[in-house]
Amino acid sequence: MFQFVRVLTRQQLFARQVPALAASVAIAEVSYKLHSFTLECLAFLATWFVVDALIQLGSSVVGRLSAAQPAYLAMTGQPAAKGDAGAGAL
């Protein structure tokens, strides 16, 4: 755990882990009533792992899509945004 906190930058910690942690706590509080601290703790950690993995997956998909968009627009001959050169030239 110490290495986890030490390796991440403050921006990474607040941008990625805090939302995953908050969602995991909310899910654990609402869903897990296992009557065992150990089981609930393990379930919470597993939930945090899965929520973080989903956030990372979503982040990488969005990054790939935004990186691919200019190439797609160049192939179709469409301008990248309104107001680009050639957008109003008819």
Rosetta silent file (secondary structure, phi, psi, omega in degrees, C-alpha in Angstrom):
SEQUENCE: MFQFVRVLTRQQLFARQVPALAASVAIAEVSYKLHSFTLECLAFLATWFVVDALIQLGSSVVGRLSAAQPAYLAMTGQPAAKGDAGAGAL
SCORE:     score description
SCORE:     0.000 S_00000001
   1 L     0.000  -40.570  179.205    0.000    0.000    0.000 S_00000001
   2 H   -60.657  -44.171  179.606    2.855    2.385    0.815 S_00000001
   3 H   -64.226  -37.861  178.220    4.414    1.777   -2.596 S_00000001
   4 H   -58.237  -47.235 -178.897    1.026    2.335   -4.250 S_00000001
   5 H   -72.050  -35.595 -177.705    0.696    5.778   -2.661 S_00000001
   6 H   -71.186  -36.185 -175.016    4.349    6.641   -3.210 S_00000001
   7 H   -75.297  -36.658 -177.531    4.411    5.748   -6.931 S_00000001
   8 L   -75.386  141.894  172.556    1.309    7.704   -7.954 S_00000001
   9 L   -76.083  164.432  179.806    1.503   11.435   -8.491 S_00000001
  10 H   -61.272  -38.749  179.326   -0.956   13.625   -6.631 S_00000001
  11 H   -64.396  -44.445  178.106   -2.827   14.282   -9.902 S_00000001
  12 H   -63.399  -40.122 -178.949   -3.122   10.551  -10.653 S_00000001
  13 H   -62.056  -47.704 -177.409   -4.236    9.864   -7.107 S_00000001
  14 H   -77.764  -32.376 -177.067   -7.039   12.432   -7.161 S_00000001
  15 H   -80.006  -32.015 -173.798   -8.082   11.943  -10.789 S_00000001
  16 H  -112.003  -46.454 -171.935   -8.175    8.139  -10.872 S_00000001
  17 H   -83.813  -35.350 -179.405   -8.111    6.556   -7.448 S_00000001
  18 H   -63.833  -45.496  176.193  -10.350    8.860   -5.420 S_00000001
  19 H   -62.683  -39.044  178.011  -13.374    8.366   -7.739 S_00000001
  20 H   -65.151  -40.993  178.490  -12.750    4.605   -7.780 S_00000001
  21 H   -64.872  -44.285 -179.593  -12.412    4.572   -4.001 S_00000001
  22 H   -63.526  -43.831  178.370  -15.585    6.623   -3.498 S_00000001
  23 H   -63.840  -39.446 -179.884  -17.611    4.396   -5.834 S_00000001
  24 H   -66.953  -40.028  177.606  -16.260    1.279   -4.125 S_00000001
  25 H   -63.677  -43.664  179.447  -17.131    2.563   -0.661 S_00000001
  26 H   -62.026  -45.087  178.878  -20.660    3.398   -1.814 S_00000001
  27 H   -62.728  -43.657 -178.811  -21.119   -0.044   -3.384 S_00000001
  28 H   -65.044  -41.558 -178.770  -19.717   -1.773   -0.301 S_00000001
  29 H   -65.472  -37.674 -177.058  -21.907    0.185    2.116 S_00000001
  30 H   -81.961  -38.933 -167.848  -25.085   -0.543    0.163 S_00000001
  31 H   -97.938  -38.268 -168.672  -24.419   -4.093   -0.996 S_00000001
  32 L   -93.885  112.413  174.237  -22.169   -5.992    1.362 S_00000001
  33 L  -129.359   70.319 -172.304  -23.715   -7.318    4.585 S_00000001
  34 L   -93.506   -5.029  178.549  -21.526  -10.365    5.117 S_00000001
  35 L    59.249   25.850  176.241  -21.391  -10.216    8.960 S_00000001
  36 L  -148.620  122.838 -179.498  -17.624  -10.682    8.818 S_00000001
  37 H   -59.079  -44.028 -177.365  -15.101   -7.867    8.769 S_00000001
  38 H   -61.671  -46.864  179.848  -12.602   -9.949    6.835 S_00000001
  39 H   -65.098  -41.264  179.000  -15.074  -10.933    4.111 S_00000001
  40 H   -66.718  -37.752  177.572  -16.403   -7.399    3.777 S_00000001
  41 H   -64.684  -44.946  177.722  -12.874   -6.001    3.592 S_00000001
  42 H   -63.844  -40.218  177.848  -11.915   -8.502    0.880 S_00000001
  43 H   -64.822  -40.153  177.434  -15.126   -7.762   -1.015 S_00000001
  44 H   -62.625  -45.815  179.870  -14.417   -4.008   -0.774 S_00000001
  45 H   -63.846  -38.892  176.710  -10.850   -4.446   -2.066 S_00000001
  46 H   -65.228  -39.834  178.191  -12.088   -6.616   -4.942 S_00000001
  47 H   -64.327  -43.323  178.725  -14.728   -3.999   -5.766 S_00000001
  48 H   -61.164  -41.482  178.252  -12.109   -1.234   -5.733 S_00000001
  49 H   -60.756  -47.298 -177.559   -9.927   -3.313   -8.074 S_00000001
  50 H   -67.531  -43.930  179.411  -12.785   -3.885  -10.542 S_00000001
  51 H   -62.933  -42.785  178.202  -14.004   -0.253  -10.456 S_00000001
  52 H   -63.885  -41.448  178.265  -10.450    1.002  -10.994 S_00000001
  53 H   -62.405  -40.781  178.390   -9.943   -1.444  -13.872 S_00000001
  54 H   -65.625  -39.465  177.458  -13.172   -0.238  -15.509 S_00000001
  55 H   -64.257  -43.849  179.315  -12.099    3.398  -15.145 S_00000001
  56 H   -64.483  -40.776  178.163   -8.695    2.626  -16.657 S_00000001
  57 H   -63.279  -46.838  178.404  -10.291    0.689  -19.518 S_00000001
  58 H   -61.728  -39.523  178.829  -12.727    3.509  -20.224 S_00000001
  59 H   -64.028  -42.355 -179.212   -9.897    6.040  -20.116 S_00000001
  60 H   -70.947  -35.005  177.422   -7.799    4.087  -22.602 S_00000001
  61 H   -66.046  -44.719  178.491  -10.757    3.573  -24.967 S_00000001
  62 H   -62.887  -40.569  177.969  -11.568    7.289  -24.918 S_00000001
  63 H   -63.068  -42.486  178.449   -7.893    8.087  -25.518 S_00000001
  64 H   -66.818  -40.202  179.745   -7.711    5.732  -28.491 S_00000001
  65 H   -66.389  -41.454 -179.808  -10.936    7.088  -29.974 S_00000001
  66 H   -70.312  -30.497  176.860   -9.844   10.707  -29.636 S_00000001
  67 H   -73.496  -30.753 -178.540   -6.449    9.870  -31.176 S_00000001
  68 H   -82.421  -20.323 -175.877   -8.124    8.078  -34.093 S_00000001
  69 H   -60.415  -46.996  179.261  -10.642   10.849  -34.835 S_00000001
  70 H   -61.302  -37.387  178.600   -8.254   13.214  -36.725 S_00000001
  71 H   -65.562  -40.238  178.169   -7.058   10.342  -38.929 S_00000001
  72 H   -63.643  -44.270  179.887  -10.662    9.375  -39.715 S_00000001
  73 H   -64.795  -36.538  177.804  -11.547   12.954  -40.591 S_00000001
  74 H   -66.063  -36.973 -179.996   -8.484   13.247  -42.843 S_00000001
  75 H   -69.061  -35.897 -177.558   -9.513   10.063  -44.699 S_00000001
  76 H   -86.927  -11.102  179.328  -13.046   11.308  -45.277 S_00000001
  77 L    80.683   11.300  179.646  -11.947   14.809  -46.234 S_00000001
  78 L   -87.186  146.863  175.269  -14.075   16.427  -43.532 S_00000001
  79 L   -68.689  153.563 -176.862  -12.739   19.374  -41.530 S_00000001
  80 L   -70.532  -33.444 -178.941  -11.797   18.645  -37.928 S_00000001
  81 L  -155.889  162.622  176.540  -14.014   21.365  -36.452 S_00000001
  82 L   -61.438  140.503  179.690  -16.234   24.252  -37.454 S_00000001
  83 L    91.523   -1.210  176.497  -14.218   27.250  -38.531 S_00000001
  84 L   -71.498  159.740  178.761  -11.354   25.238  -40.012 S_00000001
  85 L   -60.963  132.433  178.642   -9.855   26.360  -43.287 S_00000001
  86 L    90.740   -7.078 -177.791  -11.978   25.194  -46.164 S_00000001
  87 L   -70.527  -35.646 -178.049  -15.077   24.605  -44.092 S_00000001
  88 L  -106.019    2.878 -177.749  -16.926   27.543  -45.595 S_00000001
  89 L   -81.094  111.265  176.481  -15.246   27.640  -48.974 S_00000001
  90 L  -128.935    0.000    0.000  -17.775   26.790  -51.646 S_00000001
